[in-house]
Amino acid sequence: MANSINKWEVTLLRFQDKTGTKYKVTRRVPELHLAETKVFISKEEAKQQFEQWLG
């Protein structure tokens, strides 16, 4: 049985809504249809999460 290593794709998006600017950080493994998303008000916190997930 072979081991497969799935690579995470990490994205950082900025968007605007009625309450102001927000930052969405998402990581996903497309082959597994698996994703995790976090939304931040702070650009710095979003960048920290992005860097952490890039590892």
All heavy atoms as TSV, in Angstrom:
chain	resi	resn	atom	element	x	y	z
A	1	MET	N	N	0.841	-1.186	0.000
A	1	MET	CA	C	0.000	0.000	0.000
A	1	MET	C	C	0.884	1.246	0.000
A	1	MET	O	O	1.757	1.400	0.838
A	1	MET	CB	C	-0.903	-0.012	1.226
A	1	MET	CG	C	-1.866	1.116	1.302
A	1	MET	SD	S	-3.018	0.778	2.665
A	1	MET	CE	C	-3.852	2.296	2.674
A	2	ALA	N	N	0.664	2.125	-0.924
A	2	ALA	CA	C	1.478	3.334	-1.049
A	2	ALA	C	C	0.891	4.456	-0.200
A	2	ALA	O	O	-0.315	4.587	-0.073
A	2	ALA	CB	C	1.535	3.769	-2.505
A	3	ASN	N	N	1.764	5.250	0.366
A	3	ASN	CA	C	1.336	6.444	1.101
A	3	ASN	C	C	1.243	7.600	0.128
A	3	ASN	O	O	2.134	7.810	-0.682
A	3	ASN	CB	C	2.350	6.817	2.193
A	3	ASN	CG	C	2.309	5.861	3.350
A	3	ASN	OD1	O	1.292	5.246	3.605
A	3	ASN	ND2	N	3.414	5.723	4.047
A	4	SER	N	N	0.175	8.348	0.193
A	4	SER	CA	C	0.078	9.544	-0.636
A	4	SER	C	C	0.127	10.767	0.270
A	4	SER	O	O	-0.469	10.782	1.341
A	4	SER	CB	C	-1.213	9.561	-1.456
A	4	SER	OG	O	-2.320	9.671	-0.610
A	5	ILE	N	N	0.861	11.776	-0.181
A	5	ILE	CA	C	0.966	13.027	0.575
A	5	ILE	C	C	0.142	14.065	-0.158
A	5	ILE	O	O	0.390	14.357	-1.324
A	5	ILE	CB	C	2.428	13.485	0.701
A	5	ILE	CG1	C	3.233	12.442	1.470
A	5	ILE	CG2	C	2.502	14.845	1.370
A	5	ILE	CD1	C	4.712	12.738	1.536
A	6	ASN	N	N	-0.862	14.573	0.521
A	6	ASN	CA	C	-1.721	15.600	-0.076
A	6	ASN	C	C	-1.212	16.967	0.338
A	6	ASN	O	O	-0.938	17.202	1.500
A	6	ASN	CB	C	-3.171	15.422	0.380
A	6	ASN	CG	C	-3.729	14.108	-0.090
A	6	ASN	OD1	O	-3.756	13.841	-1.280
A	6	ASN	ND2	N	-4.151	13.281	0.839
A	7	LYS	N	N	-1.106	17.859	-0.624
A	7	LYS	CA	C	-0.610	19.199	-0.346
A	7	LYS	C	C	-1.765	20.164	-0.170
A	7	LYS	O	O	-2.720	20.147	-0.925
A	7	LYS	CB	C	0.295	19.668	-1.476
A	7	LYS	CG	C	1.553	18.851	-1.551
A	7	LYS	CD	C	2.550	19.475	-2.460
A	7	LYS	CE	C	3.811	18.638	-2.441
A	7	LYS	NZ	N	4.909	19.331	-3.062
A	8	TRP	N	N	-1.646	20.998	0.831
A	8	TRP	CA	C	-2.630	22.030	1.086
A	8	TRP	C	C	-2.419	23.184	0.122
A	8	TRP	O	O	-1.295	23.594	-0.129
A	8	TRP	CB	C	-2.491	22.565	2.511
A	8	TRP	CG	C	-2.912	21.620	3.595
A	8	TRP	CD1	C	-2.107	20.819	4.337
A	8	TRP	CD2	C	-4.230	21.409	4.085
A	8	TRP	NE1	N	-2.840	20.125	5.244
A	8	TRP	CE2	C	-4.165	20.471	5.116
A	8	TRP	CE3	C	-5.478	21.930	3.738
A	8	TRP	CZ2	C	-5.279	20.035	5.809
A	8	TRP	CZ3	C	-6.597	21.493	4.445
A	8	TRP	CH2	C	-6.482	20.557	5.464
A	9	GLU	N	N	-3.499	23.749	-0.375
A	9	GLU	CA	C	-3.483	25.017	-1.104
A	9	GLU	C	C	-3.988	26.069	-0.117
A	9	GLU	O	O	-5.022	25.882	0.512
A	9	GLU	CB	C	-4.421	24.971	-2.308
A	9	GLU	CG	C	-3.974	24.048	-3.399
A	9	GLU	CD	C	-4.963	24.001	-4.550
A	9	GLU	OE1	O	-6.001	24.699	-4.506
A	9	GLU	OE2	O	-4.692	23.256	-5.493
A	10	VAL	N	N	-3.251	27.167	0.028
A	10	VAL	CA	C	-3.603	28.203	0.992
A	10	VAL	C	C	-3.855	29.512	0.247
A	10	VAL	O	O	-3.060	29.907	-0.601
A	10	VAL	CB	C	-2.479	28.398	2.040
A	10	VAL	CG1	C	-2.871	29.448	3.058
A	10	VAL	CG2	C	-2.140	27.078	2.721
A	11	THR	N	N	-4.990	30.156	0.562
A	11	THR	CA	C	-5.321	31.433	-0.076
A	11	THR	C	C	-5.677	32.474	0.984
A	11	THR	O	O	-6.165	32.140	2.064
A	11	THR	CB	C	-6.512	31.300	-1.047
A	11	THR	OG1	O	-7.655	30.817	-0.331
A	11	THR	CG2	C	-6.200	30.354	-2.191
A	12	LEU	N	N	-5.431	33.730	0.631
A	12	LEU	CA	C	-5.778	34.866	1.488
A	12	LEU	C	C	-6.524	35.871	0.630
A	12	LEU	O	O	-5.999	36.340	-0.372
A	12	LEU	CB	C	-4.513	35.498	2.074
A	12	LEU	CG	C	-4.655	36.817	2.837
A	12	LEU	CD1	C	-5.590	36.666	4.023
A	12	LEU	CD2	C	-3.295	37.302	3.293
A	13	LEU	N	N	-7.777	36.155	0.996
A	13	LEU	CA	C	-8.616	37.078	0.238
A	13	LEU	C	C	-9.097	38.210	1.127
A	13	LEU	O	O	-9.407	38.001	2.300
A	13	LEU	CB	C	-9.841	36.358	-0.327
A	13	LEU	CG	C	-9.579	35.221	-1.301
A	13	LEU	CD1	C	-10.882	34.497	-1.613
A	13	LEU	CD2	C	-8.960	35.753	-2.570
A	14	ARG	N	N	-9.180	39.401	0.542
A	14	ARG	CA	C	-9.744	40.553	1.236
A	14	ARG	C	C	-11.099	40.849	0.616
A	14	ARG	O	O	-11.247	40.832	-0.601
A	14	ARG	CB	C	-8.834	41.767	1.066
A	14	ARG	CG	C	-9.328	42.970	1.848
A	14	ARG	CD	C	-8.456	44.138	1.606
A	14	ARG	NE	N	-8.839	44.678	0.292
A	14	ARG	CZ	C	-8.337	45.770	-0.222
A	14	ARG	NH1	N	-7.390	46.428	0.392
A	14	ARG	NH2	N	-8.745	46.203	-1.382
A	15	PHE	N	N	-12.100	41.098	1.452
A	15	PHE	CA	C	-13.413	41.449	0.922
A	15	PHE	C	C	-14.071	42.494	1.801
A	15	PHE	O	O	-13.714	42.678	2.959
A	15	PHE	CB	C	-14.305	40.220	0.723
A	15	PHE	CG	C	-14.668	39.479	1.994
A	15	PHE	CD1	C	-15.865	39.726	2.625
A	15	PHE	CD2	C	-13.819	38.526	2.526
A	15	PHE	CE1	C	-16.214	39.049	3.784
A	15	PHE	CE2	C	-14.152	37.832	3.680
A	15	PHE	CZ	C	-15.359	38.103	4.306
A	16	GLN	N	N	-15.018	43.180	1.230
A	16	GLN	CA	C	-15.722	44.273	1.892
A	16	GLN	C	C	-17.195	43.894	2.031
A	16	GLN	O	O	-17.796	43.387	1.092
A	16	GLN	CB	C	-15.590	45.541	1.038
A	16	GLN	CG	C	-16.059	46.802	1.681
A	16	GLN	CD	C	-14.944	47.503	2.428
A	16	GLN	OE1	O	-13.784	47.279	2.169
A	16	GLN	NE2	N	-15.302	48.345	3.362
A	17	ASP	N	N	-17.778	44.147	3.196
A	17	ASP	CA	C	-19.221	43.998	3.374
A	17	ASP	C	C	-19.742	45.234	4.113
A	17	ASP	O	O	-19.023	46.211	4.266
A	17	ASP	CB	C	-19.582	42.685	4.073
A	17	ASP	CG	C	-19.116	42.610	5.513
A	17	ASP	OD1	O	-18.615	43.621	6.043
A	17	ASP	OD2	O	-19.261	41.545	6.119
A	18	LYS	N	N	-20.977	45.166	4.576
A	18	LYS	CA	C	-21.587	46.324	5.250
A	18	LYS	C	C	-20.820	46.776	6.486
A	18	LYS	O	O	-20.820	47.938	6.827
A	18	LYS	CB	C	-23.022	45.992	5.657
A	18	LYS	CG	C	-23.983	45.840	4.511
A	18	LYS	CD	C	-25.389	45.654	5.017
A	18	LYS	CE	C	-25.639	44.186	5.218
A	18	LYS	NZ	N	-27.008	43.866	5.585
A	19	THR	N	N	-20.177	45.830	7.164
A	19	THR	CA	C	-19.493	46.154	8.415
A	19	THR	C	C	-18.032	46.546	8.224
A	19	THR	O	O	-17.381	46.921	9.176
A	19	THR	CB	C	-19.581	44.971	9.397
A	19	THR	OG1	O	-18.926	43.836	8.817
A	19	THR	CG2	C	-21.027	44.628	9.719
A	20	GLY	N	N	-17.501	46.438	7.017
A	20	GLY	CA	C	-16.112	46.833	6.764
A	20	GLY	C	C	-15.327	45.766	6.036
A	20	GLY	O	O	-15.877	44.841	5.460
A	21	THR	N	N	-14.010	45.902	6.100
A	21	THR	CA	C	-13.093	44.985	5.414
A	21	THR	C	C	-12.840	43.764	6.278
A	21	THR	O	O	-12.628	43.875	7.484
A	21	THR	CB	C	-11.762	45.692	5.109
A	21	THR	OG1	O	-12.024	46.835	4.304
A	21	THR	CG2	C	-10.808	44.781	4.373
A	22	LYS	N	N	-12.837	42.605	5.631
A	22	LYS	CA	C	-12.539	41.342	6.304
A	22	LYS	C	C	-11.525	40.581	5.454
A	22	LYS	O	O	-11.380	40.835	4.258
A	22	LYS	CB	C	-13.795	40.517	6.494
A	22	LYS	CG	C	-14.774	41.170	7.445
A	22	LYS	CD	C	-15.830	40.202	7.892
A	22	LYS	CE	C	-16.715	40.780	8.967
A	22	LYS	NZ	N	-17.525	41.888	8.593
A	23	TYR	N	N	-10.836	39.651	6.084
A	23	TYR	CA	C	-9.821	38.847	5.420
A	23	TYR	C	C	-10.156	37.372	5.633
A	23	TYR	O	O	-10.394	36.942	6.761
A	23	TYR	CB	C	-8.439	39.168	5.985
A	23	TYR	CG	C	-8.103	40.622	5.815
A	23	TYR	CD1	C	-8.453	41.557	6.784
A	23	TYR	CD2	C	-7.477	41.082	4.667
A	23	TYR	CE1	C	-8.174	42.901	6.627
A	23	TYR	CE2	C	-7.196	42.430	4.491
A	23	TYR	CZ	C	-7.546	43.326	5.472
A	23	TYR	OH	O	-7.281	44.666	5.296
A	24	LYS	N	N	-10.186	36.631	4.541
A	24	LYS	CA	C	-10.553	35.214	4.604
A	24	LYS	C	C	-9.339	34.376	4.220
A	24	LYS	O	O	-8.770	34.533	3.140
A	24	LYS	CB	C	-11.707	34.941	3.641
A	24	LYS	CG	C	-12.204	33.506	3.669
A	24	LYS	CD	C	-13.481	33.350	2.877
A	24	LYS	CE	C	-13.176	33.096	1.426
A	24	LYS	NZ	N	-14.337	32.636	0.669
A	25	VAL	N	N	-8.948	33.478	5.131
A	25	VAL	CA	C	-7.826	32.579	4.886
A	25	VAL	C	C	-8.399	31.167	4.772
A	25	VAL	O	O	-9.109	30.705	5.664
A	25	VAL	CB	C	-6.783	32.642	6.026
A	25	VAL	CG1	C	-5.588	31.771	5.707
A	25	VAL	CG2	C	-6.355	34.079	6.289
A	26	THR	N	N	-8.081	30.509	3.664
A	26	THR	CA	C	-8.597	29.169	3.414
A	26	THR	C	C	-7.456	28.228	3.059
A	26	THR	O	O	-6.547	28.604	2.329
A	26	THR	CB	C	-9.612	29.172	2.248
A	26	THR	OG1	O	-10.689	30.050	2.574
A	26	THR	CG2	C	-10.174	27.785	1.977
A	27	ARG	N	N	-7.528	27.030	3.597
A	27	ARG	CA	C	-6.616	25.976	3.136
A	27	ARG	C	C	-7.471	24.816	2.679
A	27	ARG	O	O	-8.509	24.505	3.257
A	27	ARG	CB	C	-5.617	25.581	4.217
A	27	ARG	CG	C	-6.198	24.885	5.418
A	27	ARG	CD	C	-5.093	24.484	6.356
A	27	ARG	NE	N	-5.639	23.877	7.566
A	27	ARG	CZ	C	-4.919	23.312	8.502
A	27	ARG	NH1	N	-3.603	23.277	8.390
A	27	ARG	NH2	N	-5.485	22.778	9.565
A	28	ARG	N	N	-7.015	24.165	1.598
A	28	ARG	CA	C	-7.805	23.062	1.055
A	28	ARG	C	C	-6.918	21.999	0.445
A	28	ARG	O	O	-5.810	22.282	0.014
A	28	ARG	CB	C	-8.812	23.571	0.044
A	28	ARG	CG	C	-8.235	24.104	-1.232
A	28	ARG	CD	C	-9.267	24.591	-2.245
A	28	ARG	NE	N	-9.965	25.752	-1.729
A	28	ARG	CZ	C	-11.297	25.841	-1.622
A	28	ARG	NH1	N	-12.069	24.880	-2.032
A	28	ARG	NH2	N	-11.844	26.925	-1.118
A	29	VAL	N	N	-7.452	20.774	0.421
A	29	VAL	CA	C	-6.862	19.660	-0.312
A	29	VAL	C	C	-7.902	19.287	-1.363
A	29	VAL	O	O	-8.890	18.613	-1.058
A	29	VAL	CB	C	-6.557	18.450	0.598
A	29	VAL	CG1	C	-5.954	17.307	-0.212
A	29	VAL	CG2	C	-5.645	18.848	1.739
A	30	PRO	N	N	-7.722	19.768	-2.600
A	30	PRO	CA	C	-8.741	19.569	-3.634
A	30	PRO	C	C	-9.086	18.092	-3.896
A	30	PRO	O	O	-10.250	17.764	-4.110
A	30	PRO	CB	C	-8.130	20.207	-4.877
A	30	PRO	CG	C	-7.109	21.146	-4.369
A	30	PRO	CD	C	-6.610	20.557	-3.087
A	31	GLU	N	N	-8.087	17.230	-3.852
A	31	GLU	CA	C	-8.336	15.809	-4.137
A	31	GLU	C	C	-9.289	15.174	-3.134
A	31	GLU	O	O	-9.987	14.217	-3.453
A	31	GLU	CB	C	-7.019	15.013	-4.139
A	31	GLU	CG	C	-6.011	15.461	-5.158
A	31	GLU	CD	C	-5.146	16.615	-4.649
A	31	GLU	OE1	O	-4.902	16.717	-3.427
A	31	GLU	OE2	O	-4.750	17.433	-5.488
A	32	LEU	N	N	-9.306	15.700	-1.920
A	32	LEU	CA	C	-10.152	15.139	-0.858
A	32	LEU	C	C	-11.426	15.942	-0.634
A	32	LEU	O	O	-12.220	15.585	0.234
A	32	LEU	CB	C	-9.362	15.073	0.456
A	32	LEU	CG	C	-8.110	14.215	0.463
A	32	LEU	CD1	C	-7.421	14.309	1.811
A	32	LEU	CD2	C	-8.436	12.773	0.114
A	33	HIS	N	N	-11.599	17.034	-1.378
A	33	HIS	CA	C	-12.752	17.932	-1.178
A	33	HIS	C	C	-12.828	18.366	0.282
A	33	HIS	O	O	-13.889	18.361	0.902
A	33	HIS	CB	C	-14.060	17.261	-1.620
A	33	HIS	CG	C	-14.033	16.813	-3.031
A	33	HIS	ND1	N	-14.103	17.686	-4.078
A	33	HIS	CD2	C	-13.903	15.578	-3.576
A	33	HIS	CE1	C	-14.040	17.015	-5.210
A	33	HIS	NE2	N	-13.907	15.746	-4.937
A	34	LEU	N	N	-11.668	18.741	0.814
A	34	LEU	CA	C	-11.536	19.120	2.211
A	34	LEU	C	C	-11.049	20.562	2.275
A	34	LEU	O	O	-10.109	20.928	1.569
A	34	LEU	CB	C	-10.510	18.201	2.890
A	34	LEU	CG	C	-10.147	18.482	4.330
A	34	LEU	CD1	C	-11.344	18.215	5.239
A	34	LEU	CD2	C	-8.969	17.630	4.742
A	35	ALA	N	N	-11.688	21.378	3.108
A	35	ALA	CA	C	-11.270	22.775	3.246
A	35	ALA	C	C	-11.566	23.274	4.651
A	35	ALA	O	O	-12.478	22.808	5.319
A	35	ALA	CB	C	-11.985	23.650	2.223
A	36	GLU	N	N	-10.752	24.251	5.060
A	36	GLU	CA	C	-10.954	24.944	6.340
A	36	GLU	C	C	-10.783	26.434	6.064
A	36	GLU	O	O	-9.827	26.843	5.403
A	36	GLU	CB	C	-9.916	24.474	7.362
A	36	GLU	CG	C	-10.033	25.166	8.689
A	36	GLU	CD	C	-9.023	24.658	9.713
A	36	GLU	OE1	O	-8.165	23.823	9.389
A	36	GLU	OE2	O	-9.110	25.138	10.855
A	37	THR	N	N	-11.692	27.248	6.574
A	37	THR	CA	C	-11.654	28.694	6.350
A	37	THR	C	C	-11.781	29.427	7.673
A	37	THR	O	O	-12.562	29.037	8.535
A	37	THR	CB	C	-12.805	29.130	5.413
A	37	THR	OG1	O	-12.647	28.472	4.160
A	37	THR	CG2	C	-12.823	30.625	5.199
A	38	LYS	N	N	-11.004	30.507	7.805
A	38	LYS	CA	C	-11.102	31.397	8.962
A	38	LYS	C	C	-11.240	32.816	8.435
A	38	LYS	O	O	-10.605	33.181	7.449
A	38	LYS	CB	C	-9.865	31.285	9.857
A	38	LYS	CG	C	-9.757	29.935	10.539
A	38	LYS	CD	C	-8.617	29.925	11.524
A	38	LYS	CE	C	-8.548	28.591	12.241
A	38	LYS	NZ	N	-7.533	28.601	13.300
A	39	VAL	N	N	-12.061	33.623	9.108
A	39	VAL	CA	C	-12.289	35.016	8.713
A	39	VAL	C	C	-11.772	35.918	9.833
A	39	VAL	O	O	-12.033	35.671	11.007
A	39	VAL	CB	C	-13.788	35.277	8.447
A	39	VAL	CG1	C	-14.031	36.739	8.107
A	39	VAL	CG2	C	-14.291	34.371	7.324
A	40	PHE	N	N	-11.043	36.972	9.427
A	40	PHE	CA	C	-10.428	37.890	10.370
A	40	PHE	C	C	-10.812	39.323	10.033
A	40	PHE	O	O	-11.006	39.665	8.872
A	40	PHE	CB	C	-8.899	37.783	10.308
A	40	PHE	CG	C	-8.374	36.426	10.664
A	40	PHE	CD1	C	-8.183	35.464	9.681
A	40	PHE	CD2	C	-8.074	36.111	11.971
A	40	PHE	CE1	C	-7.693	34.215	9.996
A	40	PHE	CE2	C	-7.581	34.850	12.304
A	40	PHE	CZ	C	-7.395	33.903	11.308
A	41	ILE	N	N	-10.862	40.174	11.051
A	41	ILE	CA	C	-11.048	41.609	10.857
A	41	ILE	C	C	-9.671	42.260	10.703
A	41	ILE	O	O	-9.501	43.205	9.959
A	41	ILE	CB	C	-11.820	42.221	12.042
A	41	ILE	CG1	C	-13.219	41.643	12.086
A	41	ILE	CG2	C	-11.863	43.743	11.948
A	41	ILE	CD1	C	-14.008	42.000	13.338
A	42	SER	N	N	-8.687	41.715	11.368
A	42	SER	CA	C	-7.328	42.253	11.367
A	42	SER	C	C	-6.505	41.653	10.230
A	42	SER	O	O	-6.396	40.429	10.101
A	42	SER	CB	C	-6.653	41.935	12.700
A	42	SER	OG	O	-5.260	42.067	12.617
A	43	LYS	N	N	-5.895	42.517	9.427
A	43	LYS	CA	C	-5.017	42.065	8.348
A	43	LYS	C	C	-3.809	41.321	8.915
A	43	LYS	O	O	-3.374	40.311	8.353
A	43	LYS	CB	C	-4.563	43.274	7.532
A	43	LYS	CG	C	-3.682	42.938	6.365
A	43	LYS	CD	C	-3.331	44.202	5.589
A	43	LYS	CE	C	-2.472	43.923	4.395
A	43	LYS	NZ	N	-2.171	45.152	3.650
A	44	GLU	N	N	-3.281	41.792	10.029
A	44	GLU	CA	C	-2.110	41.171	10.636
A	44	GLU	C	C	-2.416	39.747	11.107
A	44	GLU	O	O	-1.610	38.838	10.915
A	44	GLU	CB	C	-1.587	42.017	11.808
A	44	GLU	CG	C	-0.956	43.322	11.381
A	44	GLU	CD	C	-1.970	44.383	10.944
A	44	GLU	OE1	O	-3.137	44.348	11.399
A	44	GLU	OE2	O	-1.590	45.241	10.127
A	45	GLU	N	N	-3.578	39.561	11.738
A	45	GLU	CA	C	-3.968	38.218	12.185
A	45	GLU	C	C	-4.153	37.283	10.994
A	45	GLU	O	O	-3.761	36.118	11.046
A	45	GLU	CB	C	-5.253	38.269	13.000
A	45	GLU	CG	C	-5.085	38.822	14.384
A	45	GLU	CD	C	-6.394	38.797	15.151
A	45	GLU	OE1	O	-7.202	39.730	14.977
A	45	GLU	OE2	O	-6.597	37.831	15.907
A	46	ALA	N	N	-4.754	37.791	9.932
A	46	ALA	CA	C	-4.950	36.982	8.726
A	46	ALA	C	C	-3.608	36.578	8.130
A	46	ALA	O	O	-3.425	35.421	7.727
A	46	ALA	CB	C	-5.777	37.747	7.707
A	47	LYS	N	N	-2.661	37.503	8.099
A	47	LYS	CA	C	-1.334	37.195	7.560
A	47	LYS	C	C	-0.618	36.162	8.423
A	47	LYS	O	O	0.058	35.277	7.901
A	47	LYS	CB	C	-0.502	38.471	7.452
A	47	LYS	CG	C	-0.952	39.367	6.312
A	47	LYS	CD	C	-0.263	40.705	6.340
A	47	LYS	CE	C	1.061	40.669	5.652
A	47	LYS	NZ	N	1.671	42.013	5.546
A	48	GLN	N	N	-0.793	36.257	9.742
A	48	GLN	CA	C	-0.189	35.267	10.651
A	48	GLN	C	C	-0.748	33.876	10.374
A	48	GLN	O	O	-0.005	32.895	10.316
A	48	GLN	CB	C	-0.437	35.646	12.105
A	48	GLN	CG	C	0.418	36.765	12.610
A	48	GLN	CD	C	0.113	37.103	14.064
A	48	GLN	OE1	O	-0.966	36.822	14.585
A	48	GLN	NE2	N	1.084	37.714	14.727
A	49	GLN	N	N	-2.083	33.784	10.209
A	49	GLN	CA	C	-2.712	32.493	9.939
A	49	GLN	C	C	-2.243	31.949	8.595
A	49	GLN	O	O	-1.936	30.762	8.461
A	49	GLN	CB	C	-4.238	32.614	9.947
A	49	GLN	CG	C	-4.953	31.294	9.765
A	49	GLN	CD	C	-4.696	30.347	10.928
A	49	GLN	OE1	O	-5.088	30.625	12.046
A	49	GLN	NE2	N	-4.038	29.237	10.672
A	50	PHE	N	N	-2.170	32.812	7.592
A	50	PHE	CA	C	-1.701	32.428	6.267
A	50	PHE	C	C	-0.287	31.835	6.352
A	50	PHE	O	O	-0.030	30.743	5.833
A	50	PHE	CB	C	-1.729	33.659	5.355
A	50	PHE	CG	C	-1.285	33.396	3.956
A	50	PHE	CD1	C	-2.148	32.795	3.047
A	50	PHE	CD2	C	-0.017	33.762	3.533
A	50	PHE	CE1	C	-1.747	32.560	1.733
A	50	PHE	CE2	C	0.390	33.535	2.229
A	50	PHE	CZ	C	-0.465	32.930	1.331
A	51	GLU	N	N	0.617	32.532	7.030
A	51	GLU	CA	C	1.995	32.061	7.180
A	51	GLU	C	C	2.058	30.741	7.950
A	51	GLU	O	O	2.840	29.856	7.612
A	51	GLU	CB	C	2.851	33.123	7.878
A	51	GLU	CG	C	3.056	34.383	7.063
A	51	GLU	CD	C	3.865	34.149	5.815
A	51	GLU	OE1	O	4.737	33.266	5.812
A	51	GLU	OE2	O	3.614	34.860	4.810
A	52	GLN	N	N	1.236	30.633	8.984
A	52	GLN	CA	C	1.223	29.396	9.782
A	52	GLN	C	C	0.800	28.220	8.930
A	52	GLN	O	O	1.396	27.141	8.992
A	52	GLN	CB	C	0.273	29.557	10.981
A	52	GLN	CG	C	0.203	28.340	11.856
A	52	GLN	CD	C	-0.793	28.495	12.999
A	52	GLN	OE1	O	-1.381	29.550	13.186
A	52	GLN	NE2	N	-0.991	27.443	13.743
A	53	TRP	N	N	-0.244	28.385	8.116
A	53	TRP	CA	C	-0.724	27.301	7.282
A	53	TRP	C	C	0.234	26.981	6.134
A	53	TRP	O	O	0.266	25.863	5.652
A	53	TRP	CB	C	-2.115	27.603	6.753
A	53	TRP	CG	C	-3.188	27.308	7.770
A	53	TRP	CD1	C	-3.037	26.680	8.965
A	53	TRP	CD2	C	-4.573	27.631	7.677
A	53	TRP	NE1	N	-4.236	26.592	9.627
A	53	TRP	CE2	C	-5.197	27.162	8.857
A	53	TRP	CE3	C	-5.347	28.264	6.720
A	53	TRP	CZ2	C	-6.553	27.303	9.085
A	53	TRP	CZ3	C	-6.701	28.403	6.948
A	53	TRP	CH2	C	-7.297	27.923	8.120
A	54	LEU	N	N	1.026	27.952	5.714
A	54	LEU	CA	C	2.042	27.658	4.698
A	54	LEU	C	C	3.156	26.803	5.288
A	54	LEU	O	O	3.788	26.034	4.580
A	54	LEU	CB	C	2.628	28.947	4.127
A	54	LEU	CG	C	1.766	29.688	3.110
A	54	LEU	CD1	C	2.491	30.945	2.661
A	54	LEU	CD2	C	1.437	28.817	1.931
A	55	GLY	N	N	3.343	26.984	6.614
A	55	GLY	CA	C	4.253	26.180	7.390
A	55	GLY	C	C	5.668	26.226	7.002
A	55	GLY	O	O	6.472	25.455	7.040
